């Protein structure tokens, strides 16, 4: 039995209509893409903050 979970509810894909299976697959794919996008935003935020810190240190070293 193949299942999918949408908004906290588990569905048996075999019990869904072809249209419902297609929609469930779209939802699952979009959930994966949203998770990946969040991961990428987290990485970019950390990287941006690191570069900002390096920039601030560079400015501070010039003032000395």
PDBQT receptor file of N, H, CA, C and O in Angstrom, charges set to zero:
ATOM      1  N   UNK A   1       0.849  -1.181   0.000  1.00  0.00    +0.000 N 
ATOM      2  CA  UNK A   1       0.000   0.000   0.000  1.00  0.00    +0.000 C 
ATOM      3  C   UNK A   1       0.895   1.245   0.000  1.00  0.00    +0.000 C 
ATOM      4  O   UNK A   1       1.712   1.431   0.901  1.00  0.00    +0.000 OA
ATOM      5  N   UNK A   2       0.734   2.072  -0.996  1.00  0.00    +0.000 N 
ATOM      6  H   UNK A   2       0.069   1.920  -1.728  1.00  0.00    +0.000 HD
ATOM      7  CA  UNK A   2       1.493   3.314  -1.074  1.00  0.00    +0.000 C 
ATOM      8  C   UNK A   2       0.619   4.447  -0.559  1.00  0.00    +0.000 C 
ATOM      9  O   UNK A   2      -0.528   4.614  -0.973  1.00  0.00    +0.000 OA
ATOM     10  N   UNK A   3       1.199   5.229   0.367  1.00  0.00    +0.000 N 
ATOM     11  H   UNK A   3       2.131   5.094   0.703  1.00  0.00    +0.000 HD
ATOM     12  CA  UNK A   3       0.437   6.319   0.967  1.00  0.00    +0.000 C 
ATOM     13  C   UNK A   3       1.180   7.637   0.812  1.00  0.00    +0.000 C 
ATOM     14  O   UNK A   3       2.369   7.678   0.499  1.00  0.00    +0.000 OA
ATOM     15  N   UNK A   4       0.443   8.700   1.040  1.00  0.00    +0.000 N 
ATOM     16  H   UNK A   4      -0.523   8.666   1.295  1.00  0.00    +0.000 HD
ATOM     17  CA  UNK A   4       1.025  10.032   1.084  1.00  0.00    +0.000 C 
ATOM     18  C   UNK A   4       0.349  10.786   2.216  1.00  0.00    +0.000 C 
ATOM     19  O   UNK A   4      -0.808  10.524   2.543  1.00  0.00    +0.000 OA
ATOM     20  N   UNK A   5       1.074  11.720   2.810  1.00  0.00    +0.000 N 
ATOM     21  H   UNK A   5       2.014  11.933   2.544  1.00  0.00    +0.000 HD
ATOM     22  CA  UNK A   5       0.518  12.527   3.892  1.00  0.00    +0.000 C 
ATOM     23  C   UNK A   5       0.386  13.957   3.389  1.00  0.00    +0.000 C 
ATOM     24  O   UNK A   5       1.349  14.557   2.914  1.00  0.00    +0.000 OA
ATOM     25  N   UNK A   6      -0.820  14.487   3.503  1.00  0.00    +0.000 N 
ATOM     26  H   UNK A   6      -1.603  13.999   3.889  1.00  0.00    +0.000 HD
ATOM     27  CA  UNK A   6      -1.106  15.869   3.100  1.00  0.00    +0.000 C 
ATOM     28  C   UNK A   6      -1.771  16.562   4.271  1.00  0.00    +0.000 C 
ATOM     29  O   UNK A   6      -2.820  16.134   4.753  1.00  0.00    +0.000 OA
ATOM     30  N   UNK A   7      -1.153  17.629   4.718  1.00  0.00    +0.000 N 
ATOM     31  H   UNK A   7      -0.301  17.977   4.327  1.00  0.00    +0.000 HD
ATOM     32  CA  UNK A   7      -1.677  18.412   5.842  1.00  0.00    +0.000 C 
ATOM     33  C   UNK A   7      -2.019  17.538   7.043  1.00  0.00    +0.000 C 
ATOM     34  O   UNK A   7      -3.049  17.724   7.690  1.00  0.00    +0.000 OA
ATOM     35  N   UNK A   8      -1.136  16.580   7.331  1.00  0.00    +0.000 N 
ATOM     36  H   UNK A   8      -0.298  16.429   6.806  1.00  0.00    +0.000 HD
ATOM     37  CA  UNK A   8      -1.283  15.747   8.520  1.00  0.00    +0.000 C 
ATOM     38  C   UNK A   8      -2.200  14.546   8.367  1.00  0.00    +0.000 C 
ATOM     39  O   UNK A   8      -2.354  13.771   9.311  1.00  0.00    +0.000 OA
ATOM     40  N   UNK A   9      -2.809  14.373   7.208  1.00  0.00    +0.000 N 
ATOM     41  H   UNK A   9      -2.683  15.002   6.441  1.00  0.00    +0.000 HD
ATOM     42  CA  UNK A   9      -3.705  13.236   6.977  1.00  0.00    +0.000 C 
ATOM     43  C   UNK A   9      -3.055  12.287   5.980  1.00  0.00    +0.000 C 
ATOM     44  O   UNK A   9      -2.561  12.707   4.934  1.00  0.00    +0.000 OA
ATOM     45  N   UNK A  10      -3.065  10.996   6.321  1.00  0.00    +0.000 N 
ATOM     46  H   UNK A  10      -3.467  10.655   7.171  1.00  0.00    +0.000 HD
ATOM     47  CA  UNK A  10      -2.474   9.985   5.444  1.00  0.00    +0.000 C 
ATOM     48  C   UNK A  10      -3.536   9.450   4.486  1.00  0.00    +0.000 C 
ATOM     49  O   UNK A  10      -4.656   9.142   4.894  1.00  0.00    +0.000 OA
ATOM     50  N   UNK A  11      -3.170   9.344   3.207  1.00  0.00    +0.000 N 
ATOM     51  H   UNK A  11      -2.260   9.594   2.875  1.00  0.00    +0.000 HD
ATOM     52  CA  UNK A  11      -4.083   8.858   2.182  1.00  0.00    +0.000 C 
ATOM     53  C   UNK A  11      -3.471   7.653   1.479  1.00  0.00    +0.000 C 
ATOM     54  O   UNK A  11      -2.278   7.639   1.176  1.00  0.00    +0.000 OA
ATOM     55  N   UNK A  12      -4.299   6.645   1.224  1.00  0.00    +0.000 N 
ATOM     56  H   UNK A  12      -5.268   6.658   1.470  1.00  0.00    +0.000 HD
ATOM     57  CA  UNK A  12      -3.902   5.488   0.432  1.00  0.00    +0.000 C 
ATOM     58  C   UNK A  12      -4.064   5.886  -1.032  1.00  0.00    +0.000 C 
ATOM     59  O   UNK A  12      -5.180   6.115  -1.499  1.00  0.00    +0.000 OA
ATOM     60  N   UNK A  13      -2.957   5.967  -1.749  1.00  0.00    +0.000 N 
ATOM     61  H   UNK A  13      -2.050   5.782  -1.370  1.00  0.00    +0.000 HD
ATOM     62  CA  UNK A  13      -3.007   6.427  -3.138  1.00  0.00    +0.000 C 
ATOM     63  C   UNK A  13      -3.873   5.530  -4.015  1.00  0.00    +0.000 C 
ATOM     64  O   UNK A  13      -4.472   5.995  -4.985  1.00  0.00    +0.000 OA
ATOM     65  N   UNK A  14      -3.938   4.246  -3.676  1.00  0.00    +0.000 N 
ATOM     66  H   UNK A  14      -3.452   3.867  -2.889  1.00  0.00    +0.000 HD
ATOM     67  CA  UNK A  14      -4.742   3.319  -4.472  1.00  0.00    +0.000 C 
ATOM     68  C   UNK A  14      -6.237   3.595  -4.339  1.00  0.00    +0.000 C 
ATOM     69  O   UNK A  14      -7.026   3.183  -5.190  1.00  0.00    +0.000 OA
ATOM     70  N   UNK A  15      -6.623   4.285  -3.281  1.00  0.00    +0.000 N 
ATOM     71  H   UNK A  15      -5.983   4.620  -2.590  1.00  0.00    +0.000 HD
ATOM     72  CA  UNK A  15      -8.038   4.580  -3.059  1.00  0.00    +0.000 C 
ATOM     73  C   UNK A  15      -8.465   5.915  -3.686  1.00  0.00    +0.000 C 
ATOM     74  O   UNK A  15      -9.645   6.268  -3.666  1.00  0.00    +0.000 OA
ATOM     75  N   UNK A  16      -7.505   6.643  -4.234  1.00  0.00    +0.000 N 
ATOM     76  H   UNK A  16      -6.547   6.357  -4.249  1.00  0.00    +0.000 HD
ATOM     77  CA  UNK A  16      -7.805   7.948  -4.818  1.00  0.00    +0.000 C 
ATOM     78  C   UNK A  16      -8.102   7.807  -6.310  1.00  0.00    +0.000 C 
ATOM     79  O   UNK A  16      -7.667   6.852  -6.954  1.00  0.00    +0.000 OA
ATOM     80  N   UNK A  17      -8.838   8.758  -6.838  1.00  0.00    +0.000 N 
ATOM     81  H   UNK A  17      -9.191   9.533  -6.315  1.00  0.00    +0.000 HD
ATOM     82  CA  UNK A  17      -9.086   8.802  -8.277  1.00  0.00    +0.000 C 
ATOM     83  C   UNK A  17      -7.796   9.210  -8.977  1.00  0.00    +0.000 C 
ATOM     84  O   UNK A  17      -6.889   9.735  -8.332  1.00  0.00    +0.000 OA
ATOM     85  N   UNK A  18      -7.698   8.980 -10.278  1.00  0.00    +0.000 N 
ATOM     86  H   UNK A  18      -8.435   8.554 -10.802  1.00  0.00    +0.000 HD
ATOM     87  CA  UNK A  18      -6.502   9.430 -11.004  1.00  0.00    +0.000 C 
ATOM     88  C   UNK A  18      -6.244  10.938 -10.834  1.00  0.00    +0.000 C 
ATOM     89  O   UNK A  18      -5.098  11.361 -10.687  1.00  0.00    +0.000 OA
ATOM     90  N   UNK A  19      -7.292  11.723 -10.854  1.00  0.00    +0.000 N 
ATOM     91  H   UNK A  19      -8.224  11.379 -10.973  1.00  0.00    +0.000 HD
ATOM     92  CA  UNK A  19      -7.120  13.175 -10.662  1.00  0.00    +0.000 C 
ATOM     93  C   UNK A  19      -6.597  13.478  -9.262  1.00  0.00    +0.000 C 
ATOM     94  O   UNK A  19      -5.712  14.319  -9.100  1.00  0.00    +0.000 OA
ATOM     95  N   UNK A  20      -7.133  12.806  -8.256  1.00  0.00    +0.000 N 
ATOM     96  H   UNK A  20      -7.852  12.123  -8.388  1.00  0.00    +0.000 HD
ATOM     97  CA  UNK A  20      -6.678  13.023  -6.882  1.00  0.00    +0.000 C 
ATOM     98  C   UNK A  20      -5.228  12.589  -6.710  1.00  0.00    +0.000 C 
ATOM     99  O   UNK A  20      -4.465  13.256  -6.012  1.00  0.00    +0.000 OA
ATOM    100  N   UNK A  21      -4.834  11.476  -7.341  1.00  0.00    +0.000 N 
ATOM    101  H   UNK A  21      -5.454  10.934  -7.909  1.00  0.00    +0.000 HD
ATOM    102  CA  UNK A  21      -3.431  11.032  -7.280  1.00  0.00    +0.000 C 
ATOM    103  C   UNK A  21      -2.520  12.079  -7.910  1.00  0.00    +0.000 C 
ATOM    104  O   UNK A  21      -1.456  12.390  -7.374  1.00  0.00    +0.000 OA
ATOM    105  N   UNK A  22      -2.944  12.625  -9.056  1.00  0.00    +0.000 N 
ATOM    106  H   UNK A  22      -3.808  12.373  -9.492  1.00  0.00    +0.000 HD
ATOM    107  CA  UNK A  22      -2.155  13.654  -9.720  1.00  0.00    +0.000 C 
ATOM    108  C   UNK A  22      -2.000  14.882  -8.817  1.00  0.00    +0.000 C 
ATOM    109  O   UNK A  22      -0.904  15.425  -8.674  1.00  0.00    +0.000 OA
ATOM    110  N   UNK A  23      -3.100  15.305  -8.216  1.00  0.00    +0.000 N 
ATOM    111  H   UNK A  23      -3.990  14.864  -8.332  1.00  0.00    +0.000 HD
ATOM    112  CA  UNK A  23      -3.042  16.469  -7.320  1.00  0.00    +0.000 C 
ATOM    113  C   UNK A  23      -2.164  16.178  -6.103  1.00  0.00    +0.000 C 
ATOM    114  O   UNK A  23      -1.385  17.032  -5.679  1.00  0.00    +0.000 OA
ATOM    115  N   UNK A  24      -2.289  14.977  -5.545  1.00  0.00    +0.000 N 
ATOM    116  H   UNK A  24      -2.922  14.284  -5.890  1.00  0.00    +0.000 HD
ATOM    117  CA  UNK A  24      -1.466  14.594  -4.390  1.00  0.00    +0.000 C 
ATOM    118  C   UNK A  24       0.008  14.582  -4.766  1.00  0.00    +0.000 C 
ATOM    119  O   UNK A  24       0.854  15.000  -3.974  1.00  0.00    +0.000 OA
ATOM    120  N   UNK A  25       0.326  14.104  -5.978  1.00  0.00    +0.000 N 
ATOM    121  H   UNK A  25      -0.360  13.765  -6.621  1.00  0.00    +0.000 HD
ATOM    122  CA  UNK A  25       1.720  14.108  -6.432  1.00  0.00    +0.000 C 
ATOM    123  C   UNK A  25       2.246  15.530  -6.600  1.00  0.00    +0.000 C 
ATOM    124  O   UNK A  25       3.396  15.814  -6.264  1.00  0.00    +0.000 OA
ATOM    125  N   UNK A  26       1.416  16.409  -7.112  1.00  0.00    +0.000 N 
ATOM    126  H   UNK A  26       0.482  16.178  -7.385  1.00  0.00    +0.000 HD
ATOM    127  CA  UNK A  26       1.820  17.818  -7.225  1.00  0.00    +0.000 C 
ATOM    128  C   UNK A  26       2.091  18.414  -5.845  1.00  0.00    +0.000 C 
ATOM    129  O   UNK A  26       3.081  19.119  -5.649  1.00  0.00    +0.000 OA
ATOM    130  N   UNK A  27       1.207  18.126  -4.896  1.00  0.00    +0.000 N 
ATOM    131  H   UNK A  27       0.403  17.554  -5.055  1.00  0.00    +0.000 HD
ATOM    132  CA  UNK A  27       1.380  18.653  -3.537  1.00  0.00    +0.000 C 
ATOM    133  C   UNK A  27       2.676  18.125  -2.936  1.00  0.00    +0.000 C 
ATOM    134  O   UNK A  27       3.441  18.891  -2.349  1.00  0.00    +0.000 OA
ATOM    135  N   UNK A  28       2.932  16.833  -3.074  1.00  0.00    +0.000 N 
ATOM    136  H   UNK A  28       2.311  16.210  -3.550  1.00  0.00    +0.000 HD
ATOM    137  CA  UNK A  28       4.155  16.236  -2.519  1.00  0.00    +0.000 C 
ATOM    138  C   UNK A  28       5.394  16.851  -3.170  1.00  0.00    +0.000 C 
ATOM    139  O   UNK A  28       6.373  17.149  -2.486  1.00  0.00    +0.000 OA
ATOM    140  N   UNK A  29       5.351  17.039  -4.489  1.00  0.00    +0.000 N 
ATOM    141  H   UNK A  29       4.556  16.796  -5.045  1.00  0.00    +0.000 HD
ATOM    142  CA  UNK A  29       6.490  17.639  -5.193  1.00  0.00    +0.000 C 
ATOM    143  C   UNK A  29       6.721  19.074  -4.726  1.00  0.00    +0.000 C 
ATOM    144  O   UNK A  29       7.859  19.487  -4.502  1.00  0.00    +0.000 OA
ATOM    145  N   UNK A  30       5.645  19.821  -4.583  1.00  0.00    +0.000 N 
ATOM    146  H   UNK A  30       4.720  19.486  -4.764  1.00  0.00    +0.000 HD
ATOM    147  CA  UNK A  30       5.782  21.212  -4.123  1.00  0.00    +0.000 C 
ATOM    148  C   UNK A  30       6.278  21.272  -2.680  1.00  0.00    +0.000 C 
ATOM    149  O   UNK A  30       7.051  22.166  -2.335  1.00  0.00    +0.000 OA
ATOM    150  N   UNK A  31       5.846  20.332  -1.826  1.00  0.00    +0.000 N 
ATOM    151  H   UNK A  31       5.218  19.606  -2.106  1.00  0.00    +0.000 HD
ATOM    152  CA  UNK A  31       6.361  20.281  -0.455  1.00  0.00    +0.000 C 
ATOM    153  C   UNK A  31       7.868  20.036  -0.456  1.00  0.00    +0.000 C 
ATOM    154  O   UNK A  31       8.597  20.654   0.320  1.00  0.00    +0.000 OA
ATOM    155  N   UNK A  32       8.343  19.132  -1.328  1.00  0.00    +0.000 N 
ATOM    156  H   UNK A  32       7.752  18.630  -1.959  1.00  0.00    +0.000 HD
ATOM    157  CA  UNK A  32       9.794  18.880  -1.434  1.00  0.00    +0.000 C 
ATOM    158  C   UNK A  32      10.520  20.141  -1.909  1.00  0.00    +0.000 C 
ATOM    159  O   UNK A  32      11.572  20.495  -1.378  1.00  0.00    +0.000 OA
ATOM    160  N   UNK A  33       9.958  20.807  -2.900  1.00  0.00    +0.000 N 
ATOM    161  H   UNK A  33       9.103  20.520  -3.332  1.00  0.00    +0.000 HD
ATOM    162  CA  UNK A  33      10.588  22.024  -3.428  1.00  0.00    +0.000 C 
ATOM    163  C   UNK A  33      10.614  23.140  -2.390  1.00  0.00    +0.000 C 
ATOM    164  O   UNK A  33      11.598  23.872  -2.291  1.00  0.00    +0.000 OA
ATOM    165  N   UNK A  34       9.535  23.276  -1.614  1.00  0.00    +0.000 N 
ATOM    166  H   UNK A  34       8.735  22.681  -1.695  1.00  0.00    +0.000 HD
ATOM    167  CA  UNK A  34       9.506  24.280  -0.553  1.00  0.00    +0.000 C 
ATOM    168  C   UNK A  34      10.557  23.973   0.512  1.00  0.00    +0.000 C 
ATOM    169  O   UNK A  34      11.228  24.882   1.001  1.00  0.00    +0.000 OA
ATOM    170  N   UNK A  35      10.701  22.702   0.872  1.00  0.00    +0.000 N 
ATOM    171  H   UNK A  35      10.156  21.964   0.475  1.00  0.00    +0.000 HD
ATOM    172  CA  UNK A  35      11.734  22.317   1.834  1.00  0.00    +0.000 C 
ATOM    173  C   UNK A  35      13.123  22.639   1.311  1.00  0.00    +0.000 C 
ATOM    174  O   UNK A  35      13.972  23.137   2.051  1.00  0.00    +0.000 OA
ATOM    175  N   UNK A  36      13.352  22.357   0.045  1.00  0.00    +0.000 N 
ATOM    176  H   UNK A  36      12.662  21.953  -0.556  1.00  0.00    +0.000 HD
ATOM    177  CA  UNK A  36      14.643  22.667  -0.565  1.00  0.00    +0.000 C 
ATOM    178  C   UNK A  36      14.886  24.175  -0.601  1.00  0.00    +0.000 C 
ATOM    179  O   UNK A  36      15.998  24.633  -0.340  1.00  0.00    +0.000 OA
ATOM    180  N   UNK A  37      13.855  24.939  -0.922  1.00  0.00    +0.000 N 
ATOM    181  H   UNK A  37      12.951  24.567  -1.134  1.00  0.00    +0.000 HD
ATOM    182  CA  UNK A  37      13.994  26.396  -0.964  1.00  0.00    +0.000 C 
ATOM    183  C   UNK A  37      14.309  26.951   0.422  1.00  0.00    +0.000 C 
ATOM    184  O   UNK A  37      15.134  27.855   0.553  1.00  0.00    +0.000 OA
ATOM    185  N   UNK A  38      13.657  26.416   1.461  1.00  0.00    +0.000 N 
ATOM    186  H   UNK A  38      12.986  25.682   1.355  1.00  0.00    +0.000 HD
ATOM    187  CA  UNK A  38      13.946  26.864   2.838  1.00  0.00    +0.000 C 
ATOM    188  C   UNK A  38      15.398  26.561   3.197  1.00  0.00    +0.000 C 
ATOM    189  O   UNK A  38      16.083  27.387   3.799  1.00  0.00    +0.000 OA
ATOM    190  N   UNK A  39      15.861  25.358   2.818  1.00  0.00    +0.000 N 
ATOM    191  H   UNK A  39      15.304  24.687   2.329  1.00  0.00    +0.000 HD
ATOM    192  CA  UNK A  39      17.241  24.963   3.067  1.00  0.00    +0.000 C 
ATOM    193  C   UNK A  39      18.200  25.929   2.379  1.00  0.00    +0.000 C 
ATOM    194  O   UNK A  39      19.183  26.367   2.977  1.00  0.00    +0.000 OA
ATOM    195  N   UNK A  40      17.909  26.262   1.112  1.00  0.00    +0.000 N 
ATOM    196  H   UNK A  40      17.111  25.906   0.626  1.00  0.00    +0.000 HD
ATOM    197  CA  UNK A  40      18.756  27.190   0.366  1.00  0.00    +0.000 C 
ATOM    198  C   UNK A  40      18.747  28.580   0.989  1.00  0.00    +0.000 C 
ATOM    199  O   UNK A  40      19.794  29.222   1.077  1.00  0.00    +0.000 OA
ATOM    200  N   UNK A  41      17.595  29.049   1.417  1.00  0.00    +0.000 N 
ATOM    201  H   UNK A  41      16.744  28.528   1.345  1.00  0.00    +0.000 HD
ATOM    202  CA  UNK A  41      17.517  30.364   2.069  1.00  0.00    +0.000 C 
ATOM    203  C   UNK A  41      18.338  30.361   3.355  1.00  0.00    +0.000 C 
ATOM    204  O   UNK A  41      19.042  31.328   3.646  1.00  0.00    +0.000 OA
ATOM    205  N   UNK A  42      18.250  29.275   4.127  1.00  0.00    +0.000 N 
ATOM    206  H   UNK A  42      17.678  28.489   3.891  1.00  0.00    +0.000 HD
ATOM    207  CA  UNK A  42      19.054  29.180   5.352  1.00  0.00    +0.000 C 
ATOM    208  C   UNK A  42      20.538  29.260   5.035  1.00  0.00    +0.000 C 
ATOM    209  O   UNK A  42      21.278  29.980   5.705  1.00  0.00    +0.000 OA
ATOM    210  N   UNK A  43      20.983  28.523   4.011  1.00  0.00    +0.000 N 
ATOM    211  H   UNK A  43      20.381  27.939   3.466  1.00  0.00    +0.000 HD
ATOM    212  CA  UNK A  43      22.394  28.561   3.619  1.00  0.00    +0.000 C 
ATOM    213  C   UNK A  43      22.811  29.958   3.179  1.00  0.00    +0.000 C 
ATOM    214  O   UNK A  43      23.869  30.451   3.572  1.00  0.00    +0.000 OA
ATOM    215  N   UNK A  44      21.982  30.587   2.369  1.00  0.00    +0.000 N 
ATOM    216  H   UNK A  44      21.123  30.187   2.050  1.00  0.00    +0.000 HD
ATOM    217  CA  UNK A  44      22.322  31.918   1.869  1.00  0.00    +0.000 C 
ATOM    218  C   UNK A  44      22.342  32.950   2.990  1.00  0.00    +0.000 C 
ATOM    219  O   UNK A  44      23.163  33.866   2.977  1.00  0.00    +0.000 OA
ATOM    220  N   UNK A  45      21.448  32.807   3.951  1.00  0.00    +0.000 N 
ATOM    221  H   UNK A  45      20.780  32.062   3.962  1.00  0.00    +0.000 HD
ATOM    222  CA  UNK A  45      21.408  33.734   5.082  1.00  0.00    +0.000 C 
ATOM    223  C   UNK A  45      22.675  33.615   5.912  1.00  0.00    +0.000 C 
ATOM    224  O   UNK A  45      23.268  34.624   6.293  1.00  0.00    +0.000 OA
ATOM    225  N   UNK A  46      23.094  32.387   6.195  1.00  0.00    +0.000 N 
ATOM    226  H   UNK A  46      22.613  31.566   5.886  1.00  0.00    +0.000 HD
ATOM    227  CA  UNK A  46      24.321  32.182   6.958  1.00  0.00    +0.000 C 
ATOM    228  C   UNK A  46      25.517  32.720   6.181  1.00  0.00    +0.000 C 
ATOM    229  O   UNK A  46      26.378  33.388   6.753  1.00  0.00    +0.000 OA
ATOM    230  N   UNK A  47      25.576  32.437   4.887  1.00  0.00    +0.000 N 
ATOM    231  H   UNK A  47      24.876  31.894   4.422  1.00  0.00    +0.000 HD
ATOM    232  CA  UNK A  47      26.670  32.943   4.065  1.00  0.00    +0.000 C 
ATOM    233  C   UNK A  47      26.693  34.457   4.022  1.00  0.00    +0.000 C 
ATOM    234  O   UNK A  47      27.759  35.062   4.139  1.00  0.00    +0.000 OA
ATOM    235  N   UNK A  48      25.546  35.075   3.856  1.00  0.00    +0.000 N 
ATOM    236  H   UNK A  48      24.681  34.583   3.761  1.00  0.00    +0.000 HD
ATOM    237  CA  UNK A  48      25.460  36.536   3.823  1.00  0.00    +0.000 C 
ATOM    238  C   UNK A  48      25.936  37.131   5.141  1.00  0.00    +0.000 C 
ATOM    239  O   UNK A  48      26.672  38.117   5.159  1.00  0.00    +0.000 OA
ATOM    240  N   UNK A  49      25.507  36.520   6.245  1.00  0.00    +0.000 N 
ATOM    241  H   UNK A  49      24.908  35.719   6.230  1.00  0.00    +0.000 HD
ATOM    242  CA  UNK A  49      25.922  37.019   7.558  1.00  0.00    +0.000 C 
ATOM    243  C   UNK A  49      27.429  36.876   7.747  1.00  0.00    +0.000 C 
ATOM    244  O   UNK A  49      28.067  37.758   8.321  1.00  0.00    +0.000 OA
ATOM    245  N   UNK A  50      27.994  35.786   7.275  1.00  0.00    +0.000 N 
ATOM    246  H   UNK A  50      27.475  35.069   6.808  1.00  0.00    +0.000 HD
ATOM    247  CA  UNK A  50      29.446  35.587   7.383  1.00  0.00    +0.000 C 
ATOM    248  C   UNK A  50      30.190  36.659   6.588  1.00  0.00    +0.000 C 
ATOM    249  O   UNK A  50      31.167  37.224   7.080  1.00  0.00    +0.000 OA
ATOM    250  N   UNK A  51      29.743  36.942   5.376  1.00  0.00    +0.000 N 
ATOM    251  H   UNK A  51      28.949  36.483   4.977  1.00  0.00    +0.000 HD
ATOM    252  CA  UNK A  51      30.395  37.979   4.580  1.00  0.00    +0.000 C 
ATOM    253  C   UNK A  51      30.234  39.356   5.211  1.00  0.00    +0.000 C 
ATOM    254  O   UNK A  51      31.155  40.171   5.153  1.00  0.00    +0.000 OA
ATOM    255  N   UNK A  52      29.092  39.626   5.807  1.00  0.00    +0.000 N 
ATOM    256  H   UNK A  52      28.344  38.964   5.854  1.00  0.00    +0.000 HD
ATOM    257  CA  UNK A  52      28.878  40.908   6.484  1.00  0.00    +0.000 C 
ATOM    258  C   UNK A  52      29.829  41.050   7.673  1.00  0.00    +0.000 C 
ATOM    259  O   UNK A  52      30.361  42.131   7.922  1.00  0.00    +0.000 OA
ATOM    260  N   UNK A  53      30.038  39.957   8.402  1.00  0.00    +0.000 N 
ATOM    261  H   UNK A  53      29.606  39.078   8.200  1.00  0.00    +0.000 HD
ATOM    262  CA  UNK A  53      30.985  39.993   9.519  1.00  0.00    +0.000 C 
ATOM    263  C   UNK A  53      32.402  40.239   9.021  1.00  0.00    +0.000 C 
ATOM    264  O   UNK A  53      33.136  41.032   9.611  1.00  0.00    +0.000 OA
ATOM    265  N   UNK A  54      32.794  39.572   7.946  1.00  0.00    +0.000 N 
ATOM    266  H   UNK A  54      32.198  38.928   7.467  1.00  0.00    +0.000 HD
ATOM    267  CA  UNK A  54      34.123  39.801   7.376  1.00  0.00    +0.000 C 
ATOM    268  C   UNK A  54      34.279  41.248   6.918  1.00  0.00    +0.000 C 
ATOM    269  O   UNK A  54      35.338  41.849   7.099  1.00  0.00    +0.000 OA
ATOM    270  N   UNK A  55      33.233  41.803   6.329  1.00  0.00    +0.000 N 
ATOM    271  H   UNK A  55      32.373  41.315   6.182  1.00  0.00    +0.000 HD
ATOM    272  CA  UNK A  55      33.255  43.186   5.881  1.00  0.00    +0.000 C 
ATOM    273  C   UNK A  55      33.436  44.131   7.065  1.00  0.00    +0.000 C 
ATOM    274  O   UNK A  55      34.254  45.050   7.014  1.00  0.00    +0.000 OA
ATOM    275  N   UNK A  56      32.675  43.903   8.126  1.00  0.00    +0.000 N 
ATOM    276  H   UNK A  56      32.011  43.157   8.168  1.00  0.00    +0.000 HD
ATOM    277  CA  UNK A  56      32.786  44.740   9.327  1.00  0.00    +0.000 C 
ATOM    278  C   UNK A  56      34.185  44.645   9.932  1.00  0.00    +0.000 C 
ATOM    279  O   UNK A  56      34.745  45.657  10.354  1.00  0.00    +0.000 OA
ATOM    280  N   UNK A  57      34.752  43.444   9.979  1.00  0.00    +0.000 N 
ATOM    281  H   UNK A  57      34.297  42.622   9.637  1.00  0.00    +0.000 HD
ATOM    282  CA  UNK A  57      36.118  43.281  10.504  1.00  0.00    +0.000 C 
ATOM    283  C   UNK A  57      37.110  44.021   9.649  1.00  0.00    +0.000 C 
ATOM    284  O   UNK A  57      38.040  44.637  10.171  1.00  0.00    +0.000 OA
ATOM    285  N   UNK A  58      36.932  43.975   8.340  1.00  0.00    +0.000 N 
ATOM    286  H   UNK A  58      36.177  43.476   7.916  1.00  0.00    +0.000 HD
ATOM    287  CA  UNK A  58      37.823  44.689   7.423  1.00  0.00    +0.000 C 
ATOM    288  C   UNK A  58      37.764  46.185   7.666  1.00  0.00    +0.000 C 
ATOM    289  O   UNK A  58      38.797  46.855   7.681  1.00  0.00    +0.000 OA
ATOM    290  N   UNK A  59      36.567  46.712   7.855  1.00  0.00    +0.000 N 
ATOM    291  H   UNK A  59      35.729  46.168   7.842  1.00  0.00    +0.000 HD
ATOM    292  CA  UNK A  59      36.431  48.142   8.140  1.00  0.00    +0.000 C 
ATOM    293  C   UNK A  59      37.068  48.497   9.473  1.00  0.00    +0.000 C 
ATOM    294  O   UNK A  59      37.728  49.528   9.599  1.00  0.00    +0.000 OA
ATOM    295  N   UNK A  60      36.870  47.639  10.469  1.00  0.00    +0.000 N 
ATOM    296  H   UNK A  60      36.333  46.801  10.367  1.00  0.00    +0.000 HD
ATOM    297  CA  UNK A  60      37.428  47.899  11.787  1.00  0.00    +0.000 C 
ATOM    298  C   UNK A  60      38.960  47.899  11.757  1.00  0.00    +0.000 C 
ATOM    299  O   UNK A  60      39.599  48.701  12.439  1.00  0.00    +0.000 OA
ATOM    300  N   UNK A  61      39.542  46.996  10.964  1.00  0.00    +0.000 N 
ATOM    301  H   UNK A  61      39.023  46.345  10.411  1.00  0.00    +0.000 HD
ATOM    302  CA  UNK A  61      41.016  46.916  10.908  1.00  0.00    +0.000 C 
ATOM    303  C   UNK A  61      41.603  48.168  10.227  1.00  0.00    +0.000 C 
ATOM    304  O   UNK A  61      42.729  48.565  10.529  1.00  0.00    +0.000 OA
ATOM    305  N   UNK A  62      40.856  48.776   9.328  1.00  0.00    +0.000 N 
ATOM    306  H   UNK A  62      39.942  48.454   9.083  1.00  0.00    +0.000 HD
ATOM    307  CA  UNK A  62      41.337  50.010   8.679  1.00  0.00    +0.000 C 
ATOM    308  C   UNK A  62      41.327  51.183   9.649  1.00  0.00    +0.000 C 
ATOM    309  O   UNK A  62      42.130  52.106   9.510  1.00  0.00    +0.000 OA
ATOM    310  N   UNK A  63      40.447  51.161  10.612  1.00  0.00    +0.000 N 
ATOM    311  H   UNK A  63      39.794  50.412  10.726  1.00  0.00    +0.000 HD
ATOM    312  CA  UNK A  63      40.319  52.263  11.576  1.00  0.00    +0.000 C 
ATOM    313  C   UNK A  63      41.436  52.246  12.598  1.00  0.00    +0.000 C 
ATOM    314  O   UNK A  63      41.693  53.258  13.250  1.00  0.00    +0.000 OA
ATOM    315  N   UNK A  64      42.094  51.129  12.748  1.00  0.00    +0.000 N 
ATOM    316  H   UNK A  64      41.885  50.307  12.219  1.00  0.00    +0.000 HD
ATOM    317  CA  UNK A  64      43.140  51.014  13.782  1.00  0.00    +0.000 C 
ATOM    318  C   UNK A  64      44.427  51.635  13.334  1.00  0.00    +0.000 C 
ATOM    319  O   UNK A  64      45.407  51.627  14.078  1.00  0.00    +0.000 OA
TER     320      UNK A  64
